[in-house]
């Protein structure tokens, strides 16, 4: 049974006896806008707040949309997935959560496209549909990110740099370190997510870093990059695994 309109608490938060509108900011934009946008409604009536909130929600979402346009278009699927993940965390109604998860599955299947080939299952004799490998990988990553099961390695990096009190040169080292890790993930087919950088993968990257195109020859510089990654990725695996000072070894 549908909830009565006066009981609707979507986008509403009670603060000091008055209602205000809160809209979650996608992770990709939180470095610019914070985790939530808020606007007071100056009323203690939930019914009145529900009447007033929609214009404010539209205004706050317009701010988010304008900020999102500054994000490179090539990253639009990641941005979409992170927006869904952010919204998923705020959902409290089980039915709404189920509908959102269905939408994530539908969107991933849309990205997957039609099968490119069909094989016969030797056990059941039924068809086995094969899909384009790149589309299948992208659809799987999208679903994982949108469901909150995968976090891009650079997801929190903007927030980290914005809050960091280090010098501009050190921040440049941070950006180069992330770029090397991303390049290694592409080169090895490793998912560029925090969850995929297990202790084993962290050691593999540690040993491969000196051989990556553009990597500095100095062991001191290489270890500095590893140290910056340990601080900036917010990953326990990376923090615990990239600290051994053995770059440049024979």
SULLINFEN-V93362 format. One record per residue. SS is DSSP state (a for helix, b for strand, c for the rest). PHI is phi in whole degrees, 0 to 359 (NA if undefined). NEAR is the number of other ideal C-beta (glycine too) atoms within 8 Angstrom. Layout:
BEGIN
SS,PHI,NEAR
SS,PHI,NEAR
END
This chain:
BEGIN
c,NA,2
c,293,3
c,286,6
c,297,6
a,302,7
a,290,7
a,267,7
c,291,9
c,245,5
c,300,4
c,66,7
b,250,14
b,216,8
b,268,6
b,228,8
c,55,3
c,82,5
b,238,11
b,274,15
b,220,11
b,269,14
b,230,10
b,235,12
b,292,10
c,263,13
c,304,12
a,304,10
a,297,12
a,247,12
a,293,12
a,295,8
a,267,7
a,248,10
c,88,6
c,282,5
b,216,8
b,258,11
b,229,9
b,213,9
b,290,8
c,255,13
c,56,4
c,214,9
c,258,5
c,264,7
a,294,10
a,298,8
a,295,9
a,299,12
a,292,11
a,285,6
a,276,10
a,293,13
a,295,6
a,296,7
a,290,11
a,301,11
a,299,8
a,295,9
a,292,12
a,293,9
a,295,8
a,297,10
a,296,14
a,298,8
a,296,8
a,293,11
a,294,11
c,294,6
c,279,6
c,279,11
c,309,4
a,297,5
a,296,4
a,258,9
a,294,8
a,289,9
a,296,10
a,299,12
a,297,11
a,296,12
a,290,15
a,296,10
a,296,13
a,296,13
a,295,12
a,295,10
a,299,13
a,293,8
a,275,7
c,288,9
c,246,4
c,269,6
a,299,5
a,293,6
a,294,9
a,296,10
a,297,8
a,295,8
a,294,12
a,295,10
a,296,8
a,293,9
a,297,12
a,297,9
a,299,8
a,294,12
a,295,13
a,295,8
a,296,7
a,293,11
a,297,9
c,79,7
c,279,3
c,299,7
c,261,6
b,198,6
b,226,8
b,239,7
b,257,8
c,291,9
c,294,4
c,273,4
c,258,4
c,80,6
c,277,6
b,283,7
b,241,8
b,270,7
b,251,8
c,241,10
c,304,7
a,298,6
a,293,6
a,294,11
a,295,10
a,295,8
a,295,10
a,294,12
a,294,9
a,293,12
a,301,14
a,297,11
a,293,10
a,292,16
a,295,15
c,272,10
c,81,7
c,264,6
c,218,11
c,234,9
b,307,11
c,298,15
c,265,9
c,303,10
c,264,11
a,292,12
a,298,10
a,297,9
a,299,12
a,292,12
a,296,7
a,269,6
c,286,9
c,259,3
c,283,5
c,288,5
a,301,5
a,296,6
a,293,10
a,296,11
a,295,8
a,298,11
a,301,14
a,295,9
a,294,9
a,297,13
a,298,14
a,296,8
a,295,13
a,296,14
a,297,11
a,297,10
a,295,13
a,300,13
a,298,8
a,294,7
a,260,8
c,75,5
c,277,9
c,298,8
c,277,11
b,231,13
a,301,14
a,294,8
a,279,11
c,275,15
c,287,7
a,302,8
a,296,6
a,293,11
a,297,14
a,294,9
a,298,9
a,296,12
a,306,13
a,283,6
a,274,10
a,307,14
a,298,10
a,264,5
c,289,11
c,303,4
c,86,4
c,291,10
c,292,5
c,278,4
c,288,7
a,300,9
a,297,6
a,293,8
a,299,14
a,293,10
a,295,9
a,298,13
a,297,14
a,295,10
a,294,12
a,297,13
a,300,11
a,273,8
a,262,13
c,273,15
c,58,6
c,246,9
a,299,5
a,296,12
a,295,13
a,301,11
a,276,8
a,247,11
c,263,12
c,264,9
c,287,6
c,276,6
c,237,6
c,298,11
c,89,7
c,289,4
c,289,1
END
